[in-house]
Amino acid sequence: MTHSHTIPHPTTELQREIDSIYSVQLDHVTKDFGGGVLGLDDVNLGFRTGGISVLLGLSGSGKSTLLRHINGLHTPTSGRVRVLGQDMDRLRRSELKAVRRDIGVIFQSFNLVGPMSVLENVCAGALGSLRGPRITLMMYPKAIRREALEKLDRVGLADRAYQRADTLSGGQQQRVAIARALMQHPKVLLADEPVASLDPVSARDVIDLLRQISAEDDLTVIASLHQVQLAIDFADRIIGLRTGRVVLDRKTAGLSAEEASQIYSSVSGMDTTAEAGERAGATTAGTQTAKSGAEAAARVGATR
Ligand SMILES: Nc1ncnc2c1ncn2[C@@H]1O[C@H](COP(=O)(O)OP(=O)(O)OP(=O)(O)O)[C@@H](O)[C@H]1O
């Protein structure tokens, strides 16, 4: 079962309004992996279009599980995941593929093909929109190669186009991975610990680049990070997870590293989302957490 009958669904018109504000919505999402492990435990989040959100939490707190629900690699045991106006678990294969094309993903390990050139790796990002595999660079249409060069220029690596990908530094490889993701023209970018393998300087460079791209392209970015200060500098909003539950949901403005770090403390039962909810309620336009579709609908209604 993937839908709880107790979740009130908003009307079509209100849902459309919610979709115009939130690219990604999780509505009472629970993922039960069995054996008493809840990967996600009643998670309610709405991610605003164009916003940058960072997931913080100890290893095993559910960050990857949350990201995997957003690109449809996991389906919830109960609750609803809605991405770019589509209920992920209601889609046919071809529809899911179409939504996934709008979702770029970057990983801690970059996932480049090392022996291939930088440019070929970037071209591969366009494969979703081309038929059949391309084995060599010349098999990509000229327009794709030109666009890939433009993307490389955008991430500052045009001069490395014909170099083997595995000869680049980690920071450069992540830039190539970003350029590859941009070939999809994504509306949402998921980044699973994108700088965990990088030195602090390269990490900040990659984060700055993501921030710039998000602003320029109105790209919704959802990233997991382990560095609290970097997260605060990067994101508009920090979401803290612990054992699959959202225990902190705050805008970064005015949030100190010390406050954000509390999610790592051993104090159980801490939940600052009530406070966040109150604040969001007071400034409806700034609402970040949609407790349910119906509540989000009410809030959206109140902004008009
Ligand atoms: N496919 C799976 N089958 C069973 N349990 C899983 C599966 N995927 C994740 N889990 C469990 O769900 C919980 C959340 O894992 P998840 O990988 O989302 O954590 P994380 O916060 O991303 O950790 P890390 O920072 O180490 O990447 C963990 O207890 C993990 O063991």
The ligand as an SDF file (V2000), in Angstrom:
LIG
                    3D

 31 33  0  0  0  0  0  0  0  0999 V2000
   17.6870   -0.7560    0.9410 N   0  0  0  0  0  0  0  0  0  0  0  0
   17.6700   -0.7770    2.2780 C   0  0  0  0  0  0  0  0  0  0  0  0
   17.2730   -1.8730    2.9480 N   0  0  0  0  0  0  0  0  0  0  0  0
   17.2450   -1.8890    4.2990 C   0  0  0  0  0  0  0  0  0  0  0  0
   17.5800   -0.8450    5.0780 N   0  0  0  0  0  0  0  0  0  0  0  0
   17.9880    0.2800    4.4690 C   0  0  0  0  0  0  0  0  0  0  0  0
   18.0560    0.3730    3.0380 C   0  0  0  0  0  0  0  0  0  0  0  0
   18.4950    1.6240    2.7110 N   0  0  0  0  0  0  0  0  0  0  0  0
   18.6920    2.2740    3.8760 C   0  0  0  0  0  0  0  0  0  0  0  0
   18.3930    1.4690    4.9370 N   0  0  0  0  0  0  0  0  0  0  0  0
   18.4460    1.8530    6.3570 C   0  0  0  0  0  0  0  0  0  0  0  0
   17.7060    3.0590    6.5060 O   0  0  0  0  0  0  0  0  0  0  0  0
   18.3680    3.9410    7.4180 C   0  0  0  0  0  0  0  0  0  0  0  0
   18.6780    5.2460    6.7270 C   0  0  0  0  0  0  0  0  0  0  0  0
   19.7430    5.0340    5.7830 O   0  0  0  0  0  0  0  0  0  0  0  0
   20.2970    6.1680    4.8080 P   0  0  0  0  0  0  0  0  0  0  0  0
   21.2610    5.5230    3.8760 O   0  0  0  0  0  0  0  0  0  0  0  0
   19.1620    6.9040    4.2360 O   0  0  0  0  0  0  0  0  0  0  0  0
   21.0730    7.1100    5.8210 O   0  0  0  0  0  0  0  0  0  0  0  0
   21.9810    8.3910    5.5280 P   0  0  0  0  0  0  0  0  0  0  0  0
   21.5330    9.4470    6.4780 O   0  0  0  0  0  0  0  0  0  0  0  0
   21.9650    8.6930    4.0970 O   0  0  0  0  0  0  0  0  0  0  0  0
   23.4260    7.8710    5.9420 O   0  0  0  0  0  0  0  0  0  0  0  0
   24.8860    8.2610    5.3670 P   0  0  0  0  0  0  0  0  0  0  0  0
   25.1860    9.6310    5.8740 O   0  0  0  0  0  0  0  0  0  0  0  0
   25.7850    7.2180    5.9620 O   0  0  0  0  0  0  0  0  0  0  0  0
   24.8070    8.1610    3.8720 O   0  0  0  0  0  0  0  0  0  0  0  0
   19.5800    3.1820    7.9240 C   0  0  0  0  0  0  0  0  0  0  0  0
   19.2250    2.5380    9.1380 O   0  0  0  0  0  0  0  0  0  0  0  0
   19.8550    2.1720    6.8280 C   0  0  0  0  0  0  0  0  0  0  0  0
   20.5000    1.0290    7.3380 O   0  0  0  0  0  0  0  0  0  0  0  0
  1  2  1  0
  2  3  1  0
  2  7  2  0
  3  4  2  0
  4  5  1  0
  5  6  2  0
  6  7  1  0
  6 10  1  0
  7  8  1  0
  8  9  2  0
  9 10  1  0
 10 11  1  0
 11 12  1  0
 11 30  1  0
 12 13  1  0
 13 14  1  0
 13 28  1  0
 14 15  1  0
 15 16  1  0
 16 17  2  0
 16 18  1  0
 16 19  1  0
 19 20  1  0
 20 21  2  0
 20 22  1  0
 20 23  1  0
 23 24  1  0
 24 25  2  0
 24 26  1  0
 24 27  1  0
 28 29  1  0
 28 30  1  0
 30 31  1  0
M  END
$$$$
